[in-house]
Amino acid sequence: MSGTLCFTGTRVPVQNLFDYLEGSSSLEDFLDDFPSVPRETAIAILEAARERIFADAPAA
């Protein structure tokens, strides 16, 4: 997909997950629309993003 980061074994861009969540869709909606993406993989992406956000956040 021209260098676009996709879920392993699929042609589904990871950005689609974030686009769904930024809109009015849920994780369930995303998984229903992209059945080739395993739930565990989508959750792992979200957890990795959360860890990165907190790792980059300045200490309060």
C-alpha distance matrix in Angstrom:
0.0 3.8 5.6 5.4 8.0 7.8 11.1 12.0 12.0 10.0 7.0 9.0 8.3 11.5 12.4 13.2 16.0 17.5 17.4 19.3 21.8 22.4 23.3 25.9 23.9 24.6 22.8 24.4 22.9 19.3 20.0 21.7 18.8 16.2 18.5 15.9 16.0 19.3 21.6 22.4 18.8 18.6 22.1 21.3 18.6 21.3 23.9 22.0 21.5 25.2 26.4 24.6 26.2 29.6 29.3 28.7 31.4 34.7 37.6 39.9
3.8 0.0 3.8 5.6 8.9 10.3 13.8 14.6 15.1 13.6 10.7 12.3 10.8 13.5 13.8 15.4 18.2 19.0 19.0 21.4 23.6 23.7 24.9 27.9 26.3 27.1 25.5 27.3 25.8 22.3 23.3 25.1 22.1 19.7 22.1 19.6 19.3 22.5 24.6 25.1 21.4 21.1 24.4 23.3 20.3 22.9 25.4 23.1 22.4 26.1 27.0 24.8 26.4 29.8 29.2 28.2 31.1 34.2 37.3 39.7
5.6 3.8 0.0 3.8 6.3 8.6 12.2 12.9 14.3 13.3 11.1 12.2 10.0 11.8 12.4 14.7 16.9 17.6 18.2 20.7 22.4 22.6 24.4 27.3 25.7 26.2 24.3 26.5 25.4 21.7 22.6 24.9 22.4 19.7 21.9 19.3 18.4 21.2 23.1 23.1 19.3 19.2 22.1 20.6 17.6 20.4 22.5 19.9 19.4 23.2 23.7 21.4 23.2 26.6 25.8 24.9 27.9 31.0 34.0 36.6
5.4 5.6 3.8 0.0 3.8 6.1 9.8 11.6 13.3 11.6 9.2 9.2 6.5 8.3 8.7 10.9 13.2 13.9 14.4 16.9 18.7 19.0 20.6 23.6 21.9 22.4 20.7 22.9 21.8 18.1 19.3 21.6 19.1 16.6 19.1 16.9 15.7 18.6 20.2 20.5 16.8 16.2 19.2 18.1 15.0 17.4 19.9 17.7 16.8 20.6 21.6 19.5 21.0 24.5 24.2 23.3 26.1 29.3 32.3 34.6
8.0 8.9 6.3 3.8 0.0 3.8 7.0 8.9 11.4 10.3 9.1 8.5 5.7 5.9 7.7 10.2 11.5 12.3 13.8 15.9 17.2 18.0 20.0 22.7 20.8 20.7 18.5 20.9 20.3 16.6 17.4 20.2 18.2 15.3 17.6 15.2 13.4 15.8 17.3 17.2 13.4 13.0 15.9 14.5 11.4 14.2 16.5 14.2 13.8 17.6 18.4 16.7 18.5 21.8 21.4 21.1 23.9 27.3 30.0 32.4
7.8 10.3 8.6 6.1 3.8 0.0 3.8 6.1 8.2 6.6 5.9 5.3 4.0 5.1 8.1 9.2 10.2 12.3 13.6 14.9 16.5 18.0 19.6 21.8 19.4 19.0 16.6 18.5 18.0 14.2 14.4 17.1 15.2 12.0 14.0 11.5 9.9 12.6 14.5 14.8 11.2 11.0 14.4 13.5 10.9 13.9 16.4 14.8 14.8 18.4 19.5 18.4 20.3 23.3 23.3 23.4 26.0 29.6 32.0 34.3
11.1 13.8 12.2 9.8 7.0 3.8 0.0 3.8 6.3 5.5 6.9 5.8 6.3 6.0 9.7 10.0 9.9 12.5 14.4 14.8 16.1 18.3 19.9 21.6 18.7 17.7 14.7 16.3 16.5 12.8 12.2 15.1 14.0 10.5 11.6 8.9 6.8 9.0 11.2 11.3 7.7 8.3 11.7 10.9 9.2 12.4 14.6 13.6 14.3 17.5 18.6 18.3 20.3 22.9 23.1 23.8 26.2 29.9 32.0 34.2
12.0 14.6 12.9 11.6 8.9 6.1 3.8 0.0 3.8 5.5 8.1 8.6 9.6 9.6 13.3 13.8 13.6 16.3 18.2 18.6 19.8 22.1 23.6 25.2 22.2 21.0 17.7 19.0 19.4 15.9 14.6 17.4 16.6 12.8 13.0 9.6 8.3 9.7 12.5 12.0 8.7 10.6 13.6 12.1 11.3 14.9 16.4 15.2 16.6 19.8 20.3 20.0 22.5 24.9 24.7 25.7 28.3 31.9 33.8 36.3
12.0 15.1 14.3 13.3 11.4 8.2 6.3 3.8 0.0 3.8 7.1 8.8 11.0 12.1 15.5 15.3 15.6 18.6 20.1 20.1 21.8 24.2 25.3 26.6 23.4 22.3 19.2 19.8 20.0 16.7 15.0 17.1 16.1 12.3 12.0 8.2 8.5 10.3 13.7 13.8 11.1 13.0 16.2 15.2 14.7 18.0 19.7 18.8 20.2 23.2 23.9 23.8 26.1 28.6 28.4 29.4 32.0 35.6 37.6 39.9
10.0 13.6 13.3 11.6 10.3 6.6 5.5 5.5 3.8 0.0 3.8 5.4 8.3 10.1 13.1 12.3 13.2 16.3 17.2 17.2 19.4 21.6 22.4 23.8 20.6 20.1 17.3 17.9 17.4 14.0 12.9 14.7 13.1 9.4 10.0 6.6 7.2 10.2 13.4 14.4 11.5 12.3 15.9 15.7 14.5 17.4 19.8 19.1 19.8 22.9 24.1 23.8 25.7 28.5 28.7 29.3 31.7 35.3 37.5 39.6
7.0 10.7 11.1 9.2 9.1 5.9 6.9 8.1 7.1 3.8 0.0 3.8 6.3 9.4 11.5 10.8 12.7 15.5 15.7 16.2 18.8 20.5 21.1 22.9 20.1 20.2 18.0 18.8 17.6 14.2 14.0 15.5 13.1 9.9 11.6 9.0 9.6 13.0 15.8 17.0 14.0 13.9 17.7 17.6 15.6 18.3 21.1 20.1 20.2 23.5 25.0 24.2 25.8 28.9 29.1 29.2 31.6 35.2 37.7 39.8
9.0 12.3 12.2 9.2 8.5 5.3 5.8 8.6 8.8 5.4 3.8 0.0 3.8 6.4 8.5 7.2 8.9 11.9 12.1 12.5 15.0 16.8 17.4 19.2 16.4 16.5 14.4 15.5 14.3 10.7 11.1 12.9 10.5 7.5 10.0 8.3 7.7 11.4 13.4 15.0 12.0 11.1 14.9 15.3 13.1 15.2 18.3 17.8 17.4 20.6 22.4 21.8 23.0 26.1 26.8 26.9 29.0 32.7 35.0 36.9
8.3 10.8 10.0 6.5 5.7 4.0 6.3 9.6 11.0 8.3 6.3 3.8 0.0 3.8 5.2 5.6 7.7 9.7 10.2 11.6 13.7 14.9 16.1 18.5 16.2 16.6 14.7 16.6 15.4 11.7 12.9 15.2 12.8 10.3 13.2 11.6 10.2 13.4 14.8 15.9 12.6 11.2 14.6 14.7 11.7 13.8 16.9 15.9 15.0 18.4 20.2 19.1 20.2 23.5 24.0 23.8 25.9 29.6 32.1 34.0
11.5 13.5 11.8 8.3 5.9 5.1 6.0 9.6 12.1 10.1 9.4 6.4 3.8 0.0 3.8 5.3 5.6 7.1 9.0 10.4 11.5 13.0 14.9 17.2 15.0 14.7 12.6 15.2 14.6 10.9 12.1 15.1 13.4 11.1 13.7 12.4 9.8 12.3 12.9 13.5 10.3 8.5 11.5 11.4 8.2 10.0 13.2 12.2 11.3 14.6 16.5 15.6 16.7 19.9 20.5 20.5 22.6 26.2 28.7 30.5
12.4 13.8 12.4 8.7 7.7 8.1 9.7 13.3 15.5 13.1 11.5 8.5 5.2 3.8 0.0 3.8 5.4 5.2 6.1 8.6 10.0 10.4 12.3 15.2 13.7 14.3 13.1 15.9 14.7 11.4 13.6 16.2 14.1 12.7 15.8 15.2 12.8 15.4 15.5 16.5 13.6 11.1 13.7 14.0 10.5 11.2 14.7 13.8 11.8 14.9 17.3 15.9 16.2 19.7 20.7 20.1 21.8 25.4 28.0 29.7
13.2 15.4 14.7 10.9 10.2 9.2 10.0 13.8 15.3 12.3 10.8 7.2 5.6 5.3 3.8 0.0 3.8 5.5 4.9 6.1 8.6 9.8 10.6 13.0 11.0 11.9 10.9 13.2 11.4 8.2 10.8 12.8 10.5 9.6 13.0 13.1 11.2 14.1 14.1 16.0 13.5 10.7 13.6 14.8 11.8 12.2 15.9 15.9 14.1 16.8 19.5 18.7 18.8 22.1 23.5 23.1 24.5 28.2 30.6 32.0
16.0 18.2 16.9 13.2 11.5 10.2 9.9 13.6 15.6 13.2 12.7 8.9 7.7 5.6 5.4 3.8 0.0 3.8 5.5 5.3 6.4 8.7 10.1 11.9 9.5 9.3 7.7 10.6 9.8 6.5 8.9 11.7 10.4 9.5 12.4 12.7 10.0 12.1 11.3 13.0 11.0 7.6 10.1 11.8 9.0 8.9 12.7 13.2 11.7 13.9 16.8 16.6 16.7 19.7 21.3 21.4 22.6 26.3 28.5 29.7
17.5 19.0 17.6 13.9 12.3 12.3 12.5 16.3 18.6 16.3 15.5 11.9 9.7 7.1 5.2 5.5 3.8 0.0 3.8 5.4 5.1 6.0 8.5 11.1 9.8 10.1 9.5 12.9 12.0 9.5 12.3 14.9 13.7 13.2 16.1 16.5 13.7 15.4 14.2 15.5 13.5 10.0 11.5 12.9 9.8 8.7 12.4 12.7 10.2 12.2 15.4 14.7 14.2 17.4 19.2 18.8 19.7 23.4 25.7 26.8
17.4 19.0 18.2 14.4 13.8 13.6 14.4 18.2 20.1 17.2 15.7 12.1 10.2 9.0 6.1 4.9 5.5 3.8 0.0 3.8 5.5 5.1 6.3 9.3 8.7 10.3 10.7 13.5 11.6 9.5 12.9 14.7 12.8 13.1 16.5 17.3 15.1 17.4 16.5 18.3 16.3 12.9 14.8 16.5 13.4 12.4 16.1 16.5 13.9 15.8 19.0 18.2 17.3 20.6 22.5 21.7 22.5 26.0 28.5 29.3
19.3 21.4 20.7 16.9 15.9 14.9 14.8 18.6 20.1 17.2 16.2 12.5 11.6 10.4 8.6 6.1 5.3 5.4 3.8 0.0 3.8 5.5 5.3 6.9 5.1 6.8 7.7 10.0 7.9 6.5 10.1 11.6 10.2 11.2 14.3 15.8 13.8 15.8 14.5 16.8 15.5 11.9 13.6 16.1 13.7 12.4 16.1 17.3 15.1 16.5 19.9 19.8 18.9 21.8 24.1 23.8 24.3 27.8 29.9 30.6
21.8 23.6 22.4 18.7 17.2 16.5 16.1 19.8 21.8 19.4 18.8 15.0 13.7 11.5 10.0 8.6 6.4 5.1 5.5 3.8 0.0 3.8 5.3 6.6 5.5 5.9 6.9 10.1 9.2 8.3 11.5 13.4 13.0 13.7 16.4 17.8 15.2 16.4 14.3 16.3 15.3 11.5 12.2 14.8 12.6 10.4 13.8 15.4 13.0 13.7 17.3 17.5 16.3 18.9 21.5 21.3 21.4 24.9 26.8 27.2
22.4 23.7 22.6 19.0 18.0 18.0 18.3 22.1 24.2 21.6 20.5 16.8 14.9 13.0 10.4 9.8 8.7 6.0 5.1 5.5 3.8 0.0 3.8 6.7 7.6 9.1 10.7 13.7 12.4 11.5 15.0 16.7 15.7 16.6 19.6 20.9 18.3 19.8 18.0 19.7 18.4 14.7 15.4 17.5 14.8 12.6 15.9 16.9 13.9 14.6 18.3 17.8 16.0 18.8 21.5 20.7 20.5 23.9 26.0 26.3
23.3 24.9 24.4 20.6 20.0 19.6 19.9 23.6 25.3 22.4 21.1 17.4 16.1 14.9 12.3 10.6 10.1 8.5 6.3 5.3 5.3 3.8 0.0 3.8 5.6 8.5 11.0 13.2 11.0 11.0 14.7 15.6 14.4 16.1 19.2 21.0 19.0 20.7 19.0 21.3 20.2 16.5 17.5 20.0 17.6 15.5 18.9 20.2 17.4 18.1 21.8 21.5 19.8 22.5 25.2 24.5 24.2 27.5 29.6 29.6
25.9 27.9 27.3 23.6 22.7 21.8 21.6 25.2 26.6 23.8 22.9 19.2 18.5 17.2 15.2 13.0 11.9 11.1 9.3 6.9 6.6 6.7 3.8 0.0 3.8 6.8 10.2 11.6 9.5 10.8 14.2 14.5 14.0 16.3 19.0 21.3 19.5 20.8 18.7 21.3 21.0 17.2 17.9 20.9 19.0 16.7 19.9 21.8 19.4 19.6 23.4 23.6 21.9 24.2 27.2 26.8 26.3 29.5 31.2 31.0
23.9 26.3 25.7 21.9 20.8 19.4 18.7 22.2 23.4 20.6 20.1 16.4 16.2 15.0 13.7 11.0 9.5 9.8 8.7 5.1 5.5 7.6 5.6 3.8 0.0 3.8 6.9 8.0 5.8 7.1 10.4 10.8 10.6 12.8 15.2 17.7 15.9 17.2 15.2 18.1 17.8 14.1 15.1 18.3 16.7 14.8 18.1 20.1 18.2 18.7 22.3 22.9 21.7 24.0 26.8 26.8 26.7 30.1 31.8 31.9
24.6 27.1 26.2 22.4 20.7 19.0 17.7 21.0 22.3 20.1 20.2 16.5 16.6 14.7 14.3 11.9 9.3 10.1 10.3 6.8 5.9 9.1 8.5 6.8 3.8 0.0 3.8 5.2 5.1 6.5 8.7 9.8 10.8 12.4 14.1 16.6 14.4 14.9 12.3 15.1 15.4 11.8 12.2 15.7 14.7 12.6 15.6 18.1 16.7 16.8 20.3 21.4 20.5 22.4 25.2 25.7 25.6 29.1 30.5 30.7
22.8 25.5 24.3 20.7 18.5 16.6 14.7 17.7 19.2 17.3 18.0 14.4 14.7 12.6 13.1 10.9 7.7 9.5 10.7 7.7 6.9 10.7 11.0 10.2 6.9 3.8 0.0 3.8 5.4 5.1 6.2 8.6 9.9 10.4 11.7 13.8 11.2 11.3 8.6 11.3 11.7 8.3 8.8 12.3 11.8 10.2 13.1 15.5 14.8 15.2 18.4 19.7 19.3 21.3 23.7 24.6 24.9 28.6 29.9 30.5
24.4 27.3 26.5 22.9 20.9 18.5 16.3 19.0 19.8 17.9 18.8 15.5 16.6 15.2 15.9 13.2 10.6 12.9 13.5 10.0 10.1 13.7 13.2 11.6 8.0 5.2 3.8 0.0 3.8 5.4 5.1 6.0 8.6 9.8 10.2 13.1 11.3 11.3 8.8 12.2 13.2 10.4 11.1 14.8 14.8 13.6 16.2 18.8 18.4 18.8 21.8 23.3 23.1 24.8 27.3 28.3 28.6 32.3 33.4 33.9
22.9 25.8 25.4 21.8 20.3 18.0 16.5 19.4 20.0 17.4 17.6 14.3 15.4 14.6 14.7 11.4 9.8 12.0 11.6 7.9 9.2 12.4 11.0 9.5 5.8 5.1 5.4 3.8 0.0 3.8 5.5 5.1 6.2 8.6 10.1 13.1 11.9 13.0 11.4 14.9 15.1 12.1 13.6 17.0 16.2 15.1 18.3 20.4 19.5 20.3 23.6 24.5 24.1 26.3 28.7 29.3 29.7 33.3 34.8 35.3
19.3 22.3 21.7 18.1 16.6 14.2 12.8 15.9 16.7 14.0 14.2 10.7 11.7 10.9 11.4 8.2 6.5 9.5 9.5 6.5 8.3 11.5 11.0 10.8 7.1 6.5 5.1 5.4 3.8 0.0 3.8 5.5 5.2 6.0 8.3 10.6 8.9 10.6 9.6 12.9 12.3 9.2 11.5 14.4 13.2 12.8 16.2 17.8 17.0 18.4 21.4 22.0 22.0 24.5 26.5 27.0 27.8 31.6 33.3 34.2
20.0 23.3 22.6 19.3 17.4 14.4 12.2 14.6 15.0 12.9 14.0 11.1 12.9 12.1 13.6 10.8 8.9 12.3 12.9 10.1 11.5 15.0 14.7 14.2 10.4 8.7 6.2 5.1 5.5 3.8 0.0 3.8 5.4 5.0 5.5 8.1 6.6 7.6 6.9 10.5 10.5 8.3 10.7 13.6 13.2 13.4 16.2 18.0 18.0 19.4 22.0 23.0 23.5 25.7 27.5 28.5 29.4 33.2 34.7 35.7
21.7 25.1 24.9 21.6 20.2 17.1 15.1 17.4 17.1 14.7 15.5 12.9 15.2 15.1 16.2 12.8 11.7 14.9 14.7 11.6 13.4 16.7 15.6 14.5 10.8 9.8 8.6 6.0 5.1 5.5 3.8 0.0 3.8 5.6 5.7 9.3 9.3 10.5 10.1 13.9 14.1 12.2 14.3 17.3 17.0 17.0 19.9 21.8 21.6 22.9 25.7 26.7 26.9 29.1 31.1 32.0 32.8 36.5 38.0 38.9
18.8 22.1 22.4 19.1 18.2 15.2 14.0 16.6 16.1 13.1 13.1 10.5 12.8 13.4 14.1 10.5 10.4 13.7 12.8 10.2 13.0 15.7 14.4 14.0 10.6 10.8 9.9 8.6 6.2 5.2 5.4 3.8 0.0 3.8 6.1 9.0 9.4 11.7 12.1 15.6 14.9 12.8 15.6 18.2 17.2 17.5 20.8 22.1 21.5 23.3 26.1 26.6 26.8 29.4 31.2 31.7 32.7 36.4 38.3 39.3
16.2 19.7 19.7 16.6 15.3 12.0 10.5 12.8 12.3 9.4 9.9 7.5 10.3 11.1 12.7 9.6 9.5 13.2 13.1 11.2 13.7 16.6 16.1 16.3 12.8 12.4 10.4 9.8 8.6 6.0 5.0 5.6 3.8 0.0 3.8 5.5 5.9 8.9 10.1 13.3 12.1 10.6 13.9 15.9 14.9 15.9 19.1 20.0 19.8 22.0 24.4 24.8 25.5 28.2 29.6 30.2 31.6 35.4 37.2 38.6
18.5 22.1 21.9 19.1 17.6 14.0 11.6 13.0 12.0 10.0 11.6 10.0 13.2 13.7 15.8 13.0 12.4 16.1 16.5 14.3 16.4 19.6 19.2 19.0 15.2 14.1 11.7 10.2 10.1 8.3 5.5 5.7 6.1 3.8 0.0 3.8 5.4 7.2 8.9 12.2 11.7 11.1 14.1 16.1 15.9 17.2 19.8 21.0 21.5 23.4 25.5 26.3 27.4 29.7 31.0 32.0 33.5 37.3 38.9 40.2
15.9 19.6 19.3 16.9 15.2 11.5 8.9 9.6 8.2 6.6 9.0 8.3 11.6 12.4 15.2 13.1 12.7 16.5 17.3 15.8 17.8 20.9 21.0 21.3 17.7 16.6 13.8 13.1 13.1 10.6 8.1 9.3 9.0 5.5 3.8 0.0 3.8 6.3 9.4 11.7 10.4 10.8 14.1 15.2 15.0 17.0 19.4 20.0 20.8 23.1 24.8 25.4 26.9 29.3 30.2 31.2 33.0 36.8 38.5 40.2
16.0 19.3 18.4 15.7 13.4 9.9 6.8 8.3 8.5 7.2 9.6 7.7 10.2 9.8 12.8 11.2 10.0 13.7 15.1 13.8 15.2 18.3 19.0 19.5 15.9 14.4 11.2 11.3 11.9 8.9 6.6 9.3 9.4 5.9 5.4 3.8 0.0 3.8 6.4 8.5 6.9 7.0 10.3 11.5 11.2 13.2 15.6 16.2 17.1 19.3 21.1 21.7 23.2 25.5 26.4 27.6 29.4 33.1 34.8 36.5
19.3 22.5 21.2 18.6 15.8 12.6 9.0 9.7 10.3 10.2 13.0 11.4 13.4 12.3 15.4 14.1 12.1 15.4 17.4 15.8 16.4 19.8 20.7 20.8 17.2 14.9 11.3 11.3 13.0 10.6 7.6 10.5 11.7 8.9 7.2 6.3 3.8 0.0 3.8 5.4 5.3 6.5 8.8 10.0 11.0 12.9 14.5 15.6 17.1 18.8 20.2 21.5 23.2 24.9 25.9 27.5 29.2 32.9 34.2 35.9
21.6 24.6 23.1 20.2 17.3 14.5 11.2 12.5 13.7 13.4 15.8 13.4 14.8 12.9 15.5 14.1 11.3 14.2 16.5 14.5 14.3 18.0 19.0 18.7 15.2 12.3 8.6 8.8 11.4 9.6 6.9 10.1 12.1 10.1 8.9 9.4 6.4 3.8 0.0 3.8 5.4 5.2 6.2 8.5 10.0 10.8 12.3 14.2 15.6 16.6 18.4 20.1 21.3 22.8 24.2 26.0 27.2 30.9 31.9 33.3
22.4 25.1 23.1 20.5 17.2 14.8 11.3 12.0 13.8 14.4 17.0 15.0 15.9 13.5 16.5 16.0 13.0 15.5 18.3 16.8 16.3 19.7 21.3 21.3 18.1 15.1 11.3 12.2 14.9 12.9 10.5 13.9 15.6 13.3 12.2 11.7 8.5 5.4 3.8 0.0 3.8 5.5 5.2 6.1 8.7 10.0 10.4 12.1 14.2 15.2 16.2 18.2 19.9 21.1 22.1 24.2 25.7 29.2 30.1 31.8
18.8 21.4 19.3 16.8 13.4 11.2 7.7 8.7 11.1 11.5 14.0 12.0 12.6 10.3 13.6 13.5 11.0 13.5 16.3 15.5 15.3 18.4 20.2 21.0 17.8 15.4 11.7 13.2 15.1 12.3 10.5 14.1 14.9 12.1 11.7 10.4 6.9 5.3 5.4 3.8 0.0 3.8 5.4 5.0 6.3 8.8 9.8 10.5 12.4 14.3 15.3 16.5 18.5 20.1 20.8 22.6 24.4 28.1 29.3 31.3
18.6 21.1 19.2 16.2 13.0 11.0 8.3 10.6 13.0 12.3 13.9 11.1 11.2 8.5 11.1 10.7 7.6 10.0 12.9 11.9 11.5 14.7 16.5 17.2 14.1 11.8 8.3 10.4 12.1 9.2 8.3 12.2 12.8 10.6 11.1 10.8 7.0 6.5 5.2 5.5 3.8 0.0 3.8 5.4 5.2 6.4 8.7 10.0 10.8 12.6 14.4 15.5 16.8 18.8 20.0 21.4 22.9 26.6 28.0 29.7
22.1 24.4 22.1 19.2 15.9 14.4 11.7 13.6 16.2 15.9 17.7 14.9 14.6 11.5 13.7 13.6 10.1 11.5 14.8 13.6 12.2 15.4 17.5 17.9 15.1 12.2 8.8 11.1 13.6 11.5 10.7 14.3 15.6 13.9 14.1 14.1 10.3 8.8 6.2 5.2 5.4 3.8 0.0 3.8 5.4 5.1 6.1 8.6 9.8 10.5 12.3 14.2 15.3 16.6 18.1 20.0 21.1 24.8 25.7 27.2
21.3 23.3 20.6 18.1 14.5 13.5 10.9 12.1 15.2 15.7 17.6 15.3 14.7 11.4 14.0 14.8 11.8 12.9 16.5 16.1 14.8 17.5 20.0 20.9 18.3 15.7 12.3 14.8 17.0 14.4 13.6 17.3 18.2 15.9 16.1 15.2 11.5 10.0 8.5 6.1 5.0 5.4 3.8 0.0 3.8 5.4 5.0 6.1 8.6 9.8 10.5 12.2 14.2 15.4 16.2 18.3 19.9 23.5 24.5 26.5
18.6 20.3 17.6 15.0 11.4 10.9 9.2 11.3 14.7 14.5 15.6 13.1 11.7 8.2 10.5 11.8 9.0 9.8 13.4 13.7 12.6 14.8 17.6 19.0 16.7 14.7 11.8 14.8 16.2 13.2 13.2 17.0 17.2 14.9 15.9 15.0 11.2 11.0 10.0 8.7 6.3 5.2 5.4 3.8 0.0 3.8 5.5 5.1 6.2 8.7 9.9 10.6 12.4 14.4 15.2 16.6 18.4 22.1 23.7 25.7
21.3 22.9 20.4 17.4 14.2 13.9 12.4 14.9 18.0 17.4 18.3 15.2 13.8 10.0 11.2 12.2 8.9 8.7 12.4 12.4 10.4 12.6 15.5 16.7 14.8 12.6 10.2 13.6 15.1 12.8 13.4 17.0 17.5 15.9 17.2 17.0 13.2 12.9 10.8 10.0 8.8 6.4 5.1 5.4 3.8 0.0 3.8 5.4 5.1 6.2 8.7 9.9 10.6 12.5 14.1 15.4 16.6 20.3 21.7 23.2
23.9 25.4 22.5 19.9 16.5 16.4 14.6 16.4 19.7 19.8 21.1 18.3 16.9 13.2 14.7 15.9 12.7 12.4 16.1 16.1 13.8 15.9 18.9 19.9 18.1 15.6 13.1 16.2 18.3 16.2 16.2 19.9 20.8 19.1 19.8 19.4 15.6 14.5 12.3 10.4 9.8 8.7 6.1 5.0 5.5 3.8 0.0 3.8 5.4 5.0 6.2 8.6 9.9 10.7 12.1 14.2 15.4 18.9 19.8 21.6
22.0 23.1 19.9 17.7 14.2 14.8 13.6 15.2 18.8 19.1 20.1 17.8 15.9 12.2 13.8 15.9 13.2 12.7 16.5 17.3 15.4 16.9 20.2 21.8 20.1 18.1 15.5 18.8 20.4 17.8 18.0 21.8 22.1 20.0 21.0 20.0 16.2 15.6 14.2 12.1 10.5 10.0 8.6 6.1 5.1 5.4 3.8 0.0 3.8 5.4 5.1 6.2 8.6 10.1 10.4 12.2 14.3 17.8 19.1 21.4
21.5 22.4 19.4 16.8 13.8 14.8 14.3 16.6 20.2 19.8 20.2 17.4 15.0 11.3 11.8 14.1 11.7 10.2 13.9 15.1 13.0 13.9 17.4 19.4 18.2 16.7 14.8 18.4 19.5 17.0 18.0 21.6 21.5 19.8 21.5 20.8 17.1 17.1 15.6 14.2 12.4 10.8 9.8 8.6 6.2 5.1 5.4 3.8 0.0 3.8 5.5 5.1 6.2 8.7 9.8 10.6 12.3 16.0 17.9 19.9
25.2 26.1 23.2 20.6 17.6 18.4 17.5 19.8 23.2 22.9 23.5 20.6 18.4 14.6 14.9 16.8 13.9 12.2 15.8 16.5 13.7 14.6 18.1 19.6 18.7 16.8 15.2 18.8 20.3 18.4 19.4 22.9 23.3 22.0 23.4 23.1 19.3 18.8 16.6 15.2 14.3 12.6 10.5 9.8 8.7 6.2 5.0 5.4 3.8 0.0 3.8 5.4 5.1 6.3 8.5 10.0 10.7 14.3 15.5 17.2
26.4 27.0 23.7 21.6 18.4 19.5 18.6 20.3 23.9 24.1 25.0 22.4 20.2 16.5 17.3 19.5 16.8 15.4 19.0 19.9 17.3 18.3 21.8 23.4 22.3 20.3 18.4 21.8 23.6 21.4 22.0 25.7 26.1 24.4 25.5 24.8 21.1 20.2 18.4 16.2 15.3 14.4 12.3 10.5 9.9 8.7 6.2 5.1 5.5 3.8 0.0 3.8 5.5 5.3 6.0 8.6 9.9 13.2 14.2 16.5
24.6 24.8 21.4 19.5 16.7 18.4 18.3 20.0 23.8 23.8 24.2 21.8 19.1 15.6 15.9 18.7 16.6 14.7 18.2 19.8 17.5 17.8 21.5 23.6 22.9 21.4 19.7 23.3 24.5 22.0 23.0 26.7 26.6 24.8 26.3 25.4 21.7 21.5 20.1 18.2 16.5 15.5 14.2 12.2 10.6 9.9 8.6 6.2 5.1 5.4 3.8 0.0 3.8 5.5 5.0 6.1 8.5 12.0 13.8 16.4
26.2 26.4 23.2 21.0 18.5 20.3 20.3 22.5 26.1 25.7 25.8 23.0 20.2 16.7 16.2 18.8 16.7 14.2 17.3 18.9 16.3 16.0 19.8 21.9 21.7 20.5 19.3 23.1 24.1 22.0 23.5 26.9 26.8 25.5 27.4 26.9 23.2 23.2 21.3 19.9 18.5 16.8 15.3 14.2 12.4 10.6 9.9 8.6 6.2 5.1 5.5 3.8 0.0 3.8 5.5 5.3 6.2 9.9 12.0 14.0
29.6 29.8 26.6 24.5 21.8 23.3 22.9 24.9 28.6 28.5 28.9 26.1 23.5 19.9 19.7 22.1 19.7 17.4 20.6 21.8 18.9 18.8 22.5 24.2 24.0 22.4 21.3 24.8 26.3 24.5 25.7 29.1 29.4 28.2 29.7 29.3 25.5 24.9 22.8 21.1 20.1 18.8 16.6 15.4 14.4 12.5 10.7 10.1 8.7 6.3 5.3 5.5 3.8 0.0 3.8 5.4 5.0 8.3 9.3 11.4
29.3 29.2 25.8 24.2 21.4 23.3 23.1 24.7 28.4 28.7 29.1 26.8 24.0 20.5 20.7 23.5 21.3 19.2 22.5 24.1 21.5 21.5 25.2 27.2 26.8 25.2 23.7 27.3 28.7 26.5 27.5 31.1 31.2 29.6 31.0 30.2 26.4 25.9 24.2 22.1 20.8 20.0 18.1 16.2 15.2 14.1 12.1 10.4 9.8 8.5 6.0 5.0 5.5 3.8 0.0 3.8 5.6 8.1 9.4 12.5
28.7 28.2 24.9 23.3 21.1 23.4 23.8 25.7 29.4 29.3 29.2 26.9 23.8 20.5 20.1 23.1 21.4 18.8 21.7 23.8 21.3 20.7 24.5 26.8 26.8 25.7 24.6 28.3 29.3 27.0 28.5 32.0 31.7 30.2 32.0 31.2 27.6 27.5 26.0 24.2 22.6 21.4 20.0 18.3 16.6 15.4 14.2 12.2 10.6 10.0 8.6 6.1 5.3 5.4 3.8 0.0 3.8 6.5 9.1 12.1
31.4 31.1 27.9 26.1 23.9 26.0 26.2 28.3 32.0 31.7 31.6 29.0 25.9 22.6 21.8 24.5 22.6 19.7 22.5 24.3 21.4 20.5 24.2 26.3 26.7 25.6 24.9 28.6 29.7 27.8 29.4 32.8 32.7 31.6 33.5 33.0 29.4 29.2 27.2 25.7 24.4 22.9 21.1 19.9 18.4 16.6 15.4 14.3 12.3 10.7 9.9 8.5 6.2 5.0 5.6 3.8 0.0 3.8 6.4 8.7
34.7 34.2 31.0 29.3 27.3 29.6 29.9 31.9 35.6 35.3 35.2 32.7 29.6 26.2 25.4 28.2 26.3 23.4 26.0 27.8 24.9 23.9 27.5 29.5 30.1 29.1 28.6 32.3 33.3 31.6 33.2 36.5 36.4 35.4 37.3 36.8 33.1 32.9 30.9 29.2 28.1 26.6 24.8 23.5 22.1 20.3 18.9 17.8 16.0 14.3 13.2 12.0 9.9 8.3 8.1 6.5 3.8 0.0 3.8 6.3
37.6 37.3 34.0 32.3 30.0 32.0 32.0 33.8 37.6 37.5 37.7 35.0 32.1 28.7 28.0 30.6 28.5 25.7 28.5 29.9 26.8 26.0 29.6 31.2 31.8 30.5 29.9 33.4 34.8 33.3 34.7 38.0 38.3 37.2 38.9 38.5 34.8 34.2 31.9 30.1 29.3 28.0 25.7 24.5 23.7 21.7 19.8 19.1 17.9 15.5 14.2 13.8 12.0 9.3 9.4 9.1 6.4 3.8 0.0 3.8
39.9 39.7 36.6 34.6 32.4 34.3 34.2 36.3 39.9 39.6 39.8 36.9 34.0 30.5 29.7 32.0 29.7 26.8 29.3 30.6 27.2 26.3 29.6 31.0 31.9 30.7 30.5 33.9 35.3 34.2 35.7 38.9 39.3 38.6 40.2 40.2 36.5 35.9 33.3 31.8 31.3 29.7 27.2 26.5 25.7 23.2 21.6 21.4 19.9 17.2 16.5 16.4 14.0 11.4 12.5 12.1 8.7 6.3 3.8 0.0
